[in-house]
Each structure stands twice: as structure tokens, then as C-alpha cells.
């Protein structure tokens, strides 16, 4: 087992970074959509 932790940990780190980036993008899109909705409702 001592030889495999490096690729496994690298894969987990890459997967965690990708998931974090995707989640951050989803949250950012949700915030932008909410702000646009508020702006549109206030303009109308």
C-alpha cells in the first residue's frame, strides 16, 4: 500500500478542486440570477 497514496491523493485533490470550482460556479450563477431578478423587479 505505500506506493499508491501519491496518485490517489493527487486524484482526490484534483477531484476536490474540480468539485469546489463547480460548486462555486453554481453558487455564483445563482447569486447573479437572484440579483438580476431583483433588479428587473425593481425596474418594473
N, C-alpha and C positions, 0 to 999 in steps of 0.2 A: 504493500500500500504506500510506501514512502515516495514512489516515483510519480504517482498520479495526482497528488494535491495541486501541483502547479497549474496544469491545464484546466483542471476542474475549477480551481479558484479563479483563474483568468476568465473562464467561460461564465461563471456566476457573476463576476464583476461586470463583464460586458453585458450580460442579460439584465442585471440590476440597473446599469446605466441606461440601457435602452428602455426598460420599463419606466424608469423615473422620467426620462425625457418625454416618452409618450404620454404619461400621466400629466406632466407639466404642460404639454401642448393642449391636452383636452381641457384642463382647468383654465388655461389662458383663453382658449376659444370660448368656453362657457362664460367667462368674465366679460370678454369683448361683446359677445352676443347679448348679454344682460345689459351692458352699458348702452349698446346701440338701441335696444328695445326701450330703455328708459328715455334716451334722447328723442327717439321718434315719438313716444307717447307725450313727452313734454312739448315737442314742436307742434303736434296736432292739438 
